[in-house]
């Protein structure tokens, strides 16, 4: 849980600092999947936020399953 929150906060701070310094966020990872399809560009801070949110969702869903299992046993 701590790592996921750290990733979200770190990514948000990285984008915020970039926005303060440059007035915009610099996206530097840019991929073309197919000849006519351009994947949206992103940066490392965006990756950190996404991974952090996914980890939080996994943690929350596993906590809910444990809670439901505990209720069924009583």
Phi and psi restraints in degrees (range 20) as a CNS / XPLOR table:
assign (resid 1 and name C) (resid 2 and name N)
       (resid 2 and name CA) (resid 2 and name C) 1.0 -65.2 20.0 2
assign (resid 2 and name N) (resid 2 and name CA)
       (resid 2 and name C) (resid 3 and name N) 1.0 -40.8 20.0 2
assign (resid 2 and name C) (resid 3 and name N)
       (resid 3 and name CA) (resid 3 and name C) 1.0 -66.5 20.0 2
assign (resid 3 and name N) (resid 3 and name CA)
       (resid 3 and name C) (resid 4 and name N) 1.0 -40.1 20.0 2
assign (resid 3 and name C) (resid 4 and name N)
       (resid 4 and name CA) (resid 4 and name C) 1.0 -65.8 20.0 2
assign (resid 4 and name N) (resid 4 and name CA)
       (resid 4 and name C) (resid 5 and name N) 1.0 -42.0 20.0 2
assign (resid 4 and name C) (resid 5 and name N)
       (resid 5 and name CA) (resid 5 and name C) 1.0 -66.7 20.0 2
assign (resid 5 and name N) (resid 5 and name CA)
       (resid 5 and name C) (resid 6 and name N) 1.0 -36.4 20.0 2
assign (resid 5 and name C) (resid 6 and name N)
       (resid 6 and name CA) (resid 6 and name C) 1.0 -64.4 20.0 2
assign (resid 6 and name N) (resid 6 and name CA)
       (resid 6 and name C) (resid 7 and name N) 1.0 -40.3 20.0 2
assign (resid 6 and name C) (resid 7 and name N)
       (resid 7 and name CA) (resid 7 and name C) 1.0 -64.1 20.0 2
assign (resid 7 and name N) (resid 7 and name CA)
       (resid 7 and name C) (resid 8 and name N) 1.0 -44.7 20.0 2
assign (resid 7 and name C) (resid 8 and name N)
       (resid 8 and name CA) (resid 8 and name C) 1.0 -64.2 20.0 2
assign (resid 8 and name N) (resid 8 and name CA)
       (resid 8 and name C) (resid 9 and name N) 1.0 -47.8 20.0 2
assign (resid 8 and name C) (resid 9 and name N)
       (resid 9 and name CA) (resid 9 and name C) 1.0 -64.8 20.0 2
assign (resid 9 and name N) (resid 9 and name CA)
       (resid 9 and name C) (resid 10 and name N) 1.0 -43.3 20.0 2
assign (resid 9 and name C) (resid 10 and name N)
       (resid 10 and name CA) (resid 10 and name C) 1.0 -62.9 20.0 2
assign (resid 10 and name N) (resid 10 and name CA)
       (resid 10 and name C) (resid 11 and name N) 1.0 -42.7 20.0 2
assign (resid 10 and name C) (resid 11 and name N)
       (resid 11 and name CA) (resid 11 and name C) 1.0 -65.2 20.0 2
assign (resid 11 and name N) (resid 11 and name CA)
       (resid 11 and name C) (resid 12 and name N) 1.0 -42.0 20.0 2
assign (resid 11 and name C) (resid 12 and name N)
       (resid 12 and name CA) (resid 12 and name C) 1.0 -65.1 20.0 2
assign (resid 12 and name N) (resid 12 and name CA)
       (resid 12 and name C) (resid 13 and name N) 1.0 -42.2 20.0 2
assign (resid 12 and name C) (resid 13 and name N)
       (resid 13 and name CA) (resid 13 and name C) 1.0 -65.2 20.0 2
assign (resid 13 and name N) (resid 13 and name CA)
       (resid 13 and name C) (resid 14 and name N) 1.0 -38.9 20.0 2
assign (resid 13 and name C) (resid 14 and name N)
       (resid 14 and name CA) (resid 14 and name C) 1.0 -61.2 20.0 2
assign (resid 14 and name N) (resid 14 and name CA)
       (resid 14 and name C) (resid 15 and name N) 1.0 -46.1 20.0 2
assign (resid 14 and name C) (resid 15 and name N)
       (resid 15 and name CA) (resid 15 and name C) 1.0 -66.4 20.0 2
assign (resid 15 and name N) (resid 15 and name CA)
       (resid 15 and name C) (resid 16 and name N) 1.0 -37.6 20.0 2
assign (resid 15 and name C) (resid 16 and name N)
       (resid 16 and name CA) (resid 16 and name C) 1.0 -65.4 20.0 2
assign (resid 16 and name N) (resid 16 and name CA)
       (resid 16 and name C) (resid 17 and name N) 1.0 -44.8 20.0 2
assign (resid 16 and name C) (resid 17 and name N)
       (resid 17 and name CA) (resid 17 and name C) 1.0 -63.6 20.0 2
assign (resid 17 and name N) (resid 17 and name CA)
       (resid 17 and name C) (resid 18 and name N) 1.0 -41.7 20.0 2
assign (resid 17 and name C) (resid 18 and name N)
       (resid 18 and name CA) (resid 18 and name C) 1.0 -61.3 20.0 2
assign (resid 18 and name N) (resid 18 and name CA)
       (resid 18 and name C) (resid 19 and name N) 1.0 -41.1 20.0 2
assign (resid 18 and name C) (resid 19 and name N)
       (resid 19 and name CA) (resid 19 and name C) 1.0 -66.7 20.0 2
assign (resid 19 and name N) (resid 19 and name CA)
       (resid 19 and name C) (resid 20 and name N) 1.0 -37.3 20.0 2
assign (resid 19 and name C) (resid 20 and name N)
       (resid 20 and name CA) (resid 20 and name C) 1.0 -67.3 20.0 2
assign (resid 20 and name N) (resid 20 and name CA)
       (resid 20 and name C) (resid 21 and name N) 1.0 -45.9 20.0 2
assign (resid 20 and name C) (resid 21 and name N)
       (resid 21 and name CA) (resid 21 and name C) 1.0 -73.0 20.0 2
assign (resid 21 and name N) (resid 21 and name CA)
       (resid 21 and name C) (resid 22 and name N) 1.0 -46.7 20.0 2
assign (resid 21 and name C) (resid 22 and name N)
       (resid 22 and name CA) (resid 22 and name C) 1.0 -105.7 20.0 2
assign (resid 22 and name N) (resid 22 and name CA)
       (resid 22 and name C) (resid 23 and name N) 1.0 -6.5 20.0 2
assign (resid 22 and name C) (resid 23 and name N)
       (resid 23 and name CA) (resid 23 and name C) 1.0 69.8 20.0 2
assign (resid 23 and name N) (resid 23 and name CA)
       (resid 23 and name C) (resid 24 and name N) 1.0 9.1 20.0 2
assign (resid 23 and name C) (resid 24 and name N)
       (resid 24 and name CA) (resid 24 and name C) 1.0 -160.7 20.0 2
assign (resid 24 and name N) (resid 24 and name CA)
       (resid 24 and name C) (resid 25 and name N) 1.0 162.4 20.0 2
assign (resid 24 and name C) (resid 25 and name N)
       (resid 25 and name CA) (resid 25 and name C) 1.0 -94.5 20.0 2
assign (resid 25 and name N) (resid 25 and name CA)
       (resid 25 and name C) (resid 26 and name N) 1.0 131.7 20.0 2
assign (resid 25 and name C) (resid 26 and name N)
       (resid 26 and name CA) (resid 26 and name C) 1.0 -87.7 20.0 2
assign (resid 26 and name N) (resid 26 and name CA)
       (resid 26 and name C) (resid 27 and name N) 1.0 113.3 20.0 2
assign (resid 26 and name C) (resid 27 and name N)
       (resid 27 and name CA) (resid 27 and name C) 1.0 -99.4 20.0 2
assign (resid 27 and name N) (resid 27 and name CA)
       (resid 27 and name C) (resid 28 and name N) 1.0 122.8 20.0 2
assign (resid 27 and name C) (resid 28 and name N)
       (resid 28 and name CA) (resid 28 and name C) 1.0 -123.5 20.0 2
assign (resid 28 and name N) (resid 28 and name CA)
       (resid 28 and name C) (resid 29 and name N) 1.0 -3.5 20.0 2
assign (resid 28 and name C) (resid 29 and name N)
       (resid 29 and name CA) (resid 29 and name C) 1.0 -99.5 20.0 2
assign (resid 29 and name N) (resid 29 and name CA)
       (resid 29 and name C) (resid 30 and name N) 1.0 117.4 20.0 2
assign (resid 29 and name C) (resid 30 and name N)
       (resid 30 and name CA) (resid 30 and name C) 1.0 -136.4 20.0 2
assign (resid 30 and name N) (resid 30 and name CA)
       (resid 30 and name C) (resid 31 and name N) 1.0 120.3 20.0 2
assign (resid 30 and name C) (resid 31 and name N)
       (resid 31 and name CA) (resid 31 and name C) 1.0 -125.2 20.0 2
assign (resid 31 and name N) (resid 31 and name CA)
       (resid 31 and name C) (resid 32 and name N) 1.0 146.1 20.0 2
assign (resid 31 and name C) (resid 32 and name N)
       (resid 32 and name CA) (resid 32 and name C) 1.0 -113.9 20.0 2
assign (resid 32 and name N) (resid 32 and name CA)
       (resid 32 and name C) (resid 33 and name N) 1.0 120.2 20.0 2
assign (resid 32 and name C) (resid 33 and name N)
       (resid 33 and name CA) (resid 33 and name C) 1.0 -82.9 20.0 2
assign (resid 33 and name N) (resid 33 and name CA)
       (resid 33 and name C) (resid 34 and name N) 1.0 -55.0 20.0 2
assign (resid 33 and name C) (resid 34 and name N)
       (resid 34 and name CA) (resid 34 and name C) 1.0 -116.5 20.0 2
assign (resid 34 and name N) (resid 34 and name CA)
       (resid 34 and name C) (resid 35 and name N) 1.0 168.2 20.0 2
assign (resid 34 and name C) (resid 35 and name N)
       (resid 35 and name CA) (resid 35 and name C) 1.0 -55.1 20.0 2
assign (resid 35 and name N) (resid 35 and name CA)
       (resid 35 and name C) (resid 36 and name N) 1.0 -33.8 20.0 2
assign (resid 35 and name C) (resid 36 and name N)
       (resid 36 and name CA) (resid 36 and name C) 1.0 -108.2 20.0 2
assign (resid 36 and name N) (resid 36 and name CA)
       (resid 36 and name C) (resid 37 and name N) 1.0 4.1 20.0 2
assign (resid 36 and name C) (resid 37 and name N)
       (resid 37 and name CA) (resid 37 and name C) 1.0 -114.3 20.0 2
assign (resid 37 and name N) (resid 37 and name CA)
       (resid 37 and name C) (resid 38 and name N) 1.0 123.1 20.0 2
assign (resid 37 and name C) (resid 38 and name N)
       (resid 38 and name CA) (resid 38 and name C) 1.0 -109.7 20.0 2
assign (resid 38 and name N) (resid 38 and name CA)
       (resid 38 and name C) (resid 39 and name N) 1.0 114.9 20.0 2
assign (resid 38 and name C) (resid 39 and name N)
       (resid 39 and name CA) (resid 39 and name C) 1.0 -69.9 20.0 2
assign (resid 39 and name N) (resid 39 and name CA)
       (resid 39 and name C) (resid 40 and name N) 1.0 140.3 20.0 2
assign (resid 39 and name C) (resid 40 and name N)
       (resid 40 and name CA) (resid 40 and name C) 1.0 -57.8 20.0 2
assign (resid 40 and name N) (resid 40 and name CA)
       (resid 40 and name C) (resid 41 and name N) 1.0 138.2 20.0 2
assign (resid 40 and name C) (resid 41 and name N)
       (resid 41 and name CA) (resid 41 and name C) 1.0 -73.7 20.0 2
assign (resid 41 and name N) (resid 41 and name CA)
       (resid 41 and name C) (resid 42 and name N) 1.0 153.4 20.0 2
assign (resid 41 and name C) (resid 42 and name N)
       (resid 42 and name CA) (resid 42 and name C) 1.0 -154.3 20.0 2
assign (resid 42 and name N) (resid 42 and name CA)
       (resid 42 and name C) (resid 43 and name N) 1.0 175.2 20.0 2
assign (resid 42 and name C) (resid 43 and name N)
       (resid 43 and name CA) (resid 43 and name C) 1.0 -131.8 20.0 2
assign (resid 43 and name N) (resid 43 and name CA)
       (resid 43 and name C) (resid 44 and name N) 1.0 -179.0 20.0 2
assign (resid 43 and name C) (resid 44 and name N)
       (resid 44 and name CA) (resid 44 and name C) 1.0 -65.7 20.0 2
assign (resid 44 and name N) (resid 44 and name CA)
       (resid 44 and name C) (resid 45 and name N) 1.0 -35.8 20.0 2
assign (resid 44 and name C) (resid 45 and name N)
       (resid 45 and name CA) (resid 45 and name C) 1.0 -62.6 20.0 2
assign (resid 45 and name N) (resid 45 and name CA)
       (resid 45 and name C) (resid 46 and name N) 1.0 -39.2 20.0 2
assign (resid 45 and name C) (resid 46 and name N)
       (resid 46 and name CA) (resid 46 and name C) 1.0 -63.4 20.0 2
assign (resid 46 and name N) (resid 46 and name CA)
       (resid 46 and name C) (resid 47 and name N) 1.0 -39.1 20.0 2
assign (resid 46 and name C) (resid 47 and name N)
       (resid 47 and name CA) (resid 47 and name C) 1.0 -64.0 20.0 2
assign (resid 47 and name N) (resid 47 and name CA)
       (resid 47 and name C) (resid 48 and name N) 1.0 -43.7 20.0 2
assign (resid 47 and name C) (resid 48 and name N)
       (resid 48 and name CA) (resid 48 and name C) 1.0 -61.7 20.0 2
assign (resid 48 and name N) (resid 48 and name CA)
       (resid 48 and name C) (resid 49 and name N) 1.0 -43.4 20.0 2
assign (resid 48 and name C) (resid 49 and name N)
       (resid 49 and name CA) (resid 49 and name C) 1.0 -62.6 20.0 2
assign (resid 49 and name N) (resid 49 and name CA)
       (resid 49 and name C) (resid 50 and name N) 1.0 -46.3 20.0 2
assign (resid 49 and name C) (resid 50 and name N)
       (resid 50 and name CA) (resid 50 and name C) 1.0 -62.6 20.0 2
assign (resid 50 and name N) (resid 50 and name CA)
       (resid 50 and name C) (resid 51 and name N) 1.0 -47.1 20.0 2
assign (resid 50 and name C) (resid 51 and name N)
       (resid 51 and name CA) (resid 51 and name C) 1.0 -63.6 20.0 2
assign (resid 51 and name N) (resid 51 and name CA)
       (resid 51 and name C) (resid 52 and name N) 1.0 -41.2 20.0 2
assign (resid 51 and name C) (resid 52 and name N)
       (resid 52 and name CA) (resid 52 and name C) 1.0 -61.9 20.0 2
assign (resid 52 and name N) (resid 52 and name CA)
       (resid 52 and name C) (resid 53 and name N) 1.0 -43.0 20.0 2
assign (resid 52 and name C) (resid 53 and name N)
       (resid 53 and name CA) (resid 53 and name C) 1.0 -66.4 20.0 2
assign (resid 53 and name N) (resid 53 and name CA)
       (resid 53 and name C) (resid 54 and name N) 1.0 -41.6 20.0 2
assign (resid 53 and name C) (resid 54 and name N)
       (resid 54 and name CA) (resid 54 and name C) 1.0 -62.1 20.0 2
assign (resid 54 and name N) (resid 54 and name CA)
       (resid 54 and name C) (resid 55 and name N) 1.0 -43.1 20.0 2
assign (resid 54 and name C) (resid 55 and name N)
       (resid 55 and name CA) (resid 55 and name C) 1.0 -63.0 20.0 2
assign (resid 55 and name N) (resid 55 and name CA)
       (resid 55 and name C) (resid 56 and name N) 1.0 -39.9 20.0 2
assign (resid 55 and name C) (resid 56 and name N)
       (resid 56 and name CA) (resid 56 and name C) 1.0 -62.5 20.0 2
assign (resid 56 and name N) (resid 56 and name CA)
       (resid 56 and name C) (resid 57 and name N) 1.0 -43.2 20.0 2
assign (resid 56 and name C) (resid 57 and name N)
       (resid 57 and name CA) (resid 57 and name C) 1.0 -63.1 20.0 2
assign (resid 57 and name N) (resid 57 and name CA)
       (resid 57 and name C) (resid 58 and name N) 1.0 -40.7 20.0 2
assign (resid 57 and name C) (resid 58 and name N)
       (resid 58 and name CA) (resid 58 and name C) 1.0 -63.4 20.0 2
assign (resid 58 and name N) (resid 58 and name CA)
       (resid 58 and name C) (resid 59 and name N) 1.0 -44.8 20.0 2
assign (resid 58 and name C) (resid 59 and name N)
       (resid 59 and name CA) (resid 59 and name C) 1.0 -62.9 20.0 2
assign (resid 59 and name N) (resid 59 and name CA)
       (resid 59 and name C) (resid 60 and name N) 1.0 -42.7 20.0 2
assign (resid 59 and name C) (resid 60 and name N)
       (resid 60 and name CA) (resid 60 and name C) 1.0 -66.6 20.0 2
assign (resid 60 and name N) (resid 60 and name CA)
       (resid 60 and name C) (resid 61 and name N) 1.0 -40.2 20.0 2
assign (resid 60 and name C) (resid 61 and name N)
       (resid 61 and name CA) (resid 61 and name C) 1.0 -69.7 20.0 2
assign (resid 61 and name N) (resid 61 and name CA)
       (resid 61 and name C) (resid 62 and name N) 1.0 -36.5 20.0 2
assign (resid 61 and name C) (resid 62 and name N)
       (resid 62 and name CA) (resid 62 and name C) 1.0 -70.1 20.0 2
assign (resid 62 and name N) (resid 62 and name CA)
       (resid 62 and name C) (resid 63 and name N) 1.0 -33.4 20.0 2
assign (resid 62 and name C) (resid 63 and name N)
       (resid 63 and name CA) (resid 63 and name C) 1.0 -67.3 20.0 2
assign (resid 63 and name N) (resid 63 and name CA)
       (resid 63 and name C) (resid 64 and name N) 1.0 -38.5 20.0 2
assign (resid 63 and name C) (resid 64 and name N)
       (resid 64 and name CA) (resid 64 and name C) 1.0 -66.3 20.0 2
assign (resid 64 and name N) (resid 64 and name CA)
       (resid 64 and name C) (resid 65 and name N) 1.0 -39.9 20.0 2
assign (resid 64 and name C) (resid 65 and name N)
       (resid 65 and name CA) (resid 65 and name C) 1.0 -64.7 20.0 2
assign (resid 65 and name N) (resid 65 and name CA)
       (resid 65 and name C) (resid 66 and name N) 1.0 -40.9 20.0 2
assign (resid 65 and name C) (resid 66 and name N)
       (resid 66 and name CA) (resid 66 and name C) 1.0 -64.6 20.0 2
assign (resid 66 and name N) (resid 66 and name CA)
       (resid 66 and name C) (resid 67 and name N) 1.0 -39.3 20.0 2
assign (resid 66 and name C) (resid 67 and name N)
       (resid 67 and name CA) (resid 67 and name C) 1.0 -65.7 20.0 2
assign (resid 67 and name N) (resid 67 and name CA)
       (resid 67 and name C) (resid 68 and name N) 1.0 -42.4 20.0 2
assign (resid 67 and name C) (resid 68 and name N)
       (resid 68 and name CA) (resid 68 and name C) 1.0 -65.3 20.0 2
assign (resid 68 and name N) (resid 68 and name CA)
       (resid 68 and name C) (resid 69 and name N) 1.0 -38.4 20.0 2
assign (resid 68 and name C) (resid 69 and name N)
       (resid 69 and name CA) (resid 69 and name C) 1.0 -65.6 20.0 2
assign (resid 69 and name N) (resid 69 and name CA)
       (resid 69 and name C) (resid 70 and name N) 1.0 -39.7 20.0 2
assign (resid 69 and name C) (resid 70 and name N)
       (resid 70 and name CA) (resid 70 and name C) 1.0 -64.8 20.0 2
assign (resid 70 and name N) (resid 70 and name CA)
       (resid 70 and name C) (resid 71 and name N) 1.0 -36.4 20.0 2
assign (resid 70 and name C) (resid 71 and name N)
       (resid 71 and name CA) (resid 71 and name C) 1.0 -70.1 20.0 2
assign (resid 71 and name N) (resid 71 and name CA)
       (resid 71 and name C) (resid 72 and name N) 1.0 -35.0 20.0 2
assign (resid 71 and name C) (resid 72 and name N)
       (resid 72 and name CA) (resid 72 and name C) 1.0 -69.4 20.0 2
assign (resid 72 and name N) (resid 72 and name CA)
       (resid 72 and name C) (resid 73 and name N) 1.0 -26.6 20.0 2
assign (resid 72 and name C) (resid 73 and name N)
       (resid 73 and name CA) (resid 73 and name C) 1.0 -80.0 20.0 2
assign (resid 73 and name N) (resid 73 and name CA)
       (resid 73 and name C) (resid 74 and name N) 1.0 -18.1 20.0 2
